[in-house]
Amino acid sequence: MKTTRILMGMPITVEVLDSNDESLVESVFAYFTHVDEVFSTYKDTSEISAINAGRLRPEEASVEMQTIFAMAEQTRQETDGYFNIWRGDRYDPAGIVKGWAIANAADILRLAGCANFYVDAGGDIEAAGHNDEGLPWRVGIRNPFDIRQIVKVLEISGCGVATSGTYIRGQHVYDPYAPGRPIDEILSLTVVGPNVYEADRFATAAFAMGRRGILFIEQLAGFEGYLIDAGGQATLTTGFGRYVLS
Amino acid sequence: MSQRQPNRPSPLLRAVKKYSVSAFVVCSFTAYAVHERMIGADATAAAAASQAPSVAVARQVPLPPTITPAPRQIAPGRSTGASAMLPPAPPTAEPTAALGPYKDGEYTGPIVDAYFGNVQVKATVQNGQLADVSFLDFPNHRRTSVRINNYAMPYLTSEAIQVQSARVNIISGATLTSEAFAQSLHVALESAKS
């Protein structure tokens, strides 16, 4: 059963092989809707907007919000400050909320006994078990020069995949050390990690590091990366090949 | 982050590495800038050539992933328990794009101007529900130059990207321009309504 919805401004797809329970998939989408209502900086009614408007103090916020703030702070420390949800005048936790929400959505499916599924939100993916051919899920890496194409095919099972890039939303990745500097030397950085939360936060931080980001991923045990630069050249971490089909 | 500690070299080694990497990057960019100035217009033709689709390479036998899942760092929040503790709130409003019923078929949205170029989507409806969204037009990056470097990052391998033809289940990429995307999709789905 495969379903796509547009939520949080992006297509979210859930495919589950071992269940035809529509209410289960509904509960996954309801979870994303809930996350959006709490964390969307585009919604005046969200909790994060209340914090940014000074109507709510962070320390008085919900458990979920406290969790996100704690995880963001931890990630900031682990990435030499390259990951930072503070934008000088407001918080934008989107860089950590998305991966966290996908990982939680995958947990909803696991708790319901599903073993073969994926959750894809805007190109960040948690994939479990196998596809309908009994093989690992095949994940294509989008070509930053032409989004109708893929430039790498991975076999993924029991991990998370996240791609950070500039090619479509413009320079939405923020370098806290040079807020005005466009990050234009690299176009796309895909990270495979133990789960999508981990892959996403480190992909976001490493992308902000520019070309050095792939070295950061190389140093992380349990993570592999594929970086595409503005010249159409890709750089691979040493263990990335184990996921590559073609 | 204890799981990363074993990989860390000594502070001295790190400092040396850091500075050599920095120097390397600075030199590379100087060379790149000079190179850019010199070749200029050649880039477009070369880019077109290198974007030609290639036949997918023969299937390799992938090794099974050997990573061991790292424990999630902040257990209270990012644990299985947390999602159980925080039951999803029922959606207060159905997402507009999910409002059916639609007629089965494929529907093309209009081309919408996005920051980097145009976005146009095709919506596929199966059993009255949105089943897939694909792209017909897209913001295109002009390739600034081709193979500006033959260097790889220190000790990392590098390759020219090649278009693959293998079928995939999922695509990983940067999040799409949400507004342009939503506009094109909205119109595509309007035409899918009965």
Boltz contact constraints between the chains, C-beta under 6 A:
constraints:
  - contact:
      token1: [A, 4]
      token2: [B, 130]
      max_distance: 6.0
  - contact:
      token1: [A, 5]
      token2: [B, 95]
      max_distance: 6.0
  - contact:
      token1: [A, 5]
      token2: [B, 98]
      max_distance: 6.0
  - contact:
      token1: [A, 6]
      token2: [B, 95]
      max_distance: 6.0
  - contact:
      token1: [A, 6]
      token2: [B, 97]
      max_distance: 6.0
  - contact:
      token1: [A, 7]
      token2: [B, 95]
      max_distance: 6.0
  - contact:
      token1: [A, 9]
      token2: [B, 178]
      max_distance: 6.0
  - contact:
      token1: [A, 10]
      token2: [B, 175]
      max_distance: 6.0
  - contact:
      token1: [A, 10]
      token2: [B, 178]
      max_distance: 6.0
  - contact:
      token1: [A, 11]
      token2: [B, 133]
      max_distance: 6.0
  - contact:
      token1: [A, 27]
      token2: [B, 88]
      max_distance: 6.0
  - contact:
      token1: [A, 30]
      token2: [B, 88]
      max_distance: 6.0
  - contact:
      token1: [A, 30]
      token2: [B, 90]
      max_distance: 6.0
  - contact:
      token1: [A, 30]
      token2: [B, 91]
      max_distance: 6.0
  - contact:
      token1: [A, 31]
      token2: [B, 88]
      max_distance: 6.0
  - contact:
      token1: [A, 33]
      token2: [B, 91]
      max_distance: 6.0
  - contact:
      token1: [A, 34]
      token2: [B, 88]
      max_distance: 6.0
  - contact:
      token1: [A, 34]
      token2: [B, 89]
      max_distance: 6.0
  - contact:
      token1: [A, 67]
      token2: [B, 77]
      max_distance: 6.0
  - contact:
      token1: [A, 70]
      token2: [B, 74]
      max_distance: 6.0
  - contact:
      token1: [A, 71]
      token2: [B, 74]
      max_distance: 6.0
  - contact:
      token1: [A, 74]
      token2: [B, 73]
      max_distance: 6.0
  - contact:
      token1: [A, 78]
      token2: [B, 1]
      max_distance: 6.0
  - contact:
      token1: [A, 104]
      token2: [B, 83]
      max_distance: 6.0
  - contact:
      token1: [A, 107]
      token2: [B, 80]
      max_distance: 6.0
  - contact:
      token1: [A, 107]
      token2: [B, 83]
      max_distance: 6.0
  - contact:
      token1: [A, 108]
      token2: [B, 83]
      max_distance: 6.0
  - contact:
      token1: [A, 118]
      token2: [B, 170]
      max_distance: 6.0
  - contact:
      token1: [A, 120]
      token2: [B, 170]
      max_distance: 6.0
  - contact:
      token1: [A, 122]
      token2: [B, 175]
      max_distance: 6.0
  - contact:
      token1: [A, 123]
      token2: [B, 172]
      max_distance: 6.0
  - contact:
      token1: [A, 123]
      token2: [B, 173]
      max_distance: 6.0
  - contact:
      token1: [A, 125]
      token2: [B, 170]
      max_distance: 6.0
  - contact:
      token1: [A, 125]
      token2: [B, 172]
      max_distance: 6.0
  - contact:
      token1: [A, 131]
      token2: [B, 169]
      max_distance: 6.0
  - contact:
      token1: [A, 137]
      token2: [B, 169]
      max_distance: 6.0
  - contact:
      token1: [A, 138]
      token2: [B, 168]
      max_distance: 6.0
  - contact:
      token1: [A, 138]
      token2: [B, 169]
      max_distance: 6.0
  - contact:
      token1: [A, 139]
      token2: [B, 170]
      max_distance: 6.0
  - contact:
      token1: [A, 139]
      token2: [B, 172]
      max_distance: 6.0
  - contact:
      token1: [A, 140]
      token2: [B, 168]
      max_distance: 6.0
  - contact:
      token1: [A, 140]
      token2: [B, 171]
      max_distance: 6.0
  - contact:
      token1: [A, 141]
      token2: [B, 172]
      max_distance: 6.0
  - contact:
      token1: [A, 142]
      token2: [B, 171]
      max_distance: 6.0
  - contact:
      token1: [A, 142]
      token2: [B, 173]
      max_distance: 6.0
  - contact:
      token1: [A, 144]
      token2: [B, 141]
      max_distance: 6.0
  - contact:
      token1: [A, 145]
      token2: [B, 141]
      max_distance: 6.0
  - contact:
      token1: [A, 145]
      token2: [B, 143]
      max_distance: 6.0
  - contact:
      token1: [A, 147]
      token2: [B, 135]
      max_distance: 6.0
  - contact:
      token1: [A, 147]
      token2: [B, 138]
      max_distance: 6.0
  - contact:
      token1: [A, 148]
      token2: [B, 135]
      max_distance: 6.0
  - contact:
      token1: [A, 149]
      token2: [B, 163]
      max_distance: 6.0
  - contact:
      token1: [A, 150]
      token2: [B, 164]
      max_distance: 6.0
  - contact:
      token1: [A, 151]
      token2: [B, 161]
      max_distance: 6.0
  - contact:
      token1: [A, 153]
      token2: [B, 164]
      max_distance: 6.0
  - contact:
      token1: [A, 153]
      token2: [B, 166]
      max_distance: 6.0
  - contact:
      token1: [A, 153]
      token2: [B, 168]
      max_distance: 6.0
  - contact:
      token1: [A, 155]
      token2: [B, 62]
      max_distance: 6.0
  - contact:
      token1: [A, 161]
      token2: [B, 172]
      max_distance: 6.0
  - contact:
      token1: [A, 163]
      token2: [B, 172]
      max_distance: 6.0
  - contact:
      token1: [A, 163]
      token2: [B, 173]
      max_distance: 6.0
  - contact:
      token1: [A, 163]
      token2: [B, 174]
      max_distance: 6.0
  - contact:
      token1: [A, 165]
      token2: [B, 174]
      max_distance: 6.0
  - contact:
      token1: [A, 167]
      token2: [B, 141]
      max_distance: 6.0
  - contact:
      token1: [A, 167]
      token2: [B, 174]
      max_distance: 6.0
  - contact:
      token1: [A, 168]
      token2: [B, 139]
      max_distance: 6.0
  - contact:
      token1: [A, 168]
      token2: [B, 174]
      max_distance: 6.0
  - contact:
      token1: [A, 168]
      token2: [B, 176]
      max_distance: 6.0
  - contact:
      token1: [A, 168]
      token2: [B, 177]
      max_distance: 6.0
  - contact:
      token1: [A, 169]
      token2: [B, 177]
      max_distance: 6.0
  - contact:
      token1: [A, 170]
      token2: [B, 115]
      max_distance: 6.0
  - contact:
      token1: [A, 190]
      token2: [B, 172]
      max_distance: 6.0
  - contact:
      token1: [A, 194]
      token2: [B, 67]
      max_distance: 6.0
  - contact:
      token1: [A, 194]
      token2: [B, 69]
      max_distance: 6.0
  - contact:
      token1: [A, 194]
      token2: [B, 70]
      max_distance: 6.0
  - contact:
      token1: [A, 214]
      token2: [B, 153]
      max_distance: 6.0
  - contact:
      token1: [A, 219]
      token2: [B, 7]
      max_distance: 6.0
  - contact:
      token1: [A, 220]
      token2: [B, 4]
      max_distance: 6.0
  - contact:
      token1: [A, 221]
      token2: [B, 3]
      max_distance: 6.0
  - contact:
      token1: [A, 221]
      token2: [B, 4]
      max_distance: 6.0
  - contact:
      token1: [A, 221]
      token2: [B, 7]
      max_distance: 6.0
  - contact:
      token1: [A, 222]
      token2: [B, 67]
      max_distance: 6.0
  - contact:
      token1: [A, 222]
      token2: [B, 70]
      max_distance: 6.0
  - contact:
      token1: [A, 228]
      token2: [B, 161]
      max_distance: 6.0
  - contact:
      token1: [A, 230]
      token2: [B, 144]
      max_distance: 6.0
  - contact:
      token1: [A, 231]
      token2: [B, 145]
      max_distance: 6.0
  - contact:
      token1: [A, 231]
      token2: [B, 146]
      max_distance: 6.0
  - contact:
      token1: [A, 231]
      token2: [B, 147]
      max_distance: 6.0
  - contact:
      token1: [A, 231]
      token2: [B, 148]
      max_distance: 6.0
  - contact:
      token1: [A, 232]
      token2: [B, 50]
      max_distance: 6.0
  - contact:
      token1: [A, 232]
      token2: [B, 143]
      max_distance: 6.0
  - contact:
      token1: [A, 232]
      token2: [B, 146]
      max_distance: 6.0
  - contact:
      token1: [A, 232]
      token2: [B, 161]
      max_distance: 6.0
  - contact:
      token1: [A, 233]
      token2: [B, 158]
      max_distance: 6.0
  - contact:
      token1: [A, 233]
      token2: [B, 160]
      max_distance: 6.0
  - contact:
      token1: [A, 234]
      token2: [B, 159]
      max_distance: 6.0
  - contact:
      token1: [A, 234]
      token2: [B, 161]
      max_distance: 6.0
  - contact:
      token1: [A, 235]
      token2: [B, 153]
      max_distance: 6.0
  - contact:
      token1: [A, 235]
      token2: [B, 156]
      max_distance: 6.0
  - contact:
      token1: [A, 235]
      token2: [B, 158]
      max_distance: 6.0
  - contact:
      token1: [A, 236]
      token2: [B, 157]
      max_distance: 6.0
  - contact:
      token1: [A, 242]
      token2: [B, 63]
      max_distance: 6.0
  - contact:
      token1: [A, 246]
      token2: [B, 56]
      max_distance: 6.0
  - contact:
      token1: [A, 246]
      token2: [B, 57]
      max_distance: 6.0
  - contact:
      token1: [A, 246]
      token2: [B, 164]
      max_distance: 6.0
  - contact:
      token1: [A, 246]
      token2: [B, 166]
      max_distance: 6.0
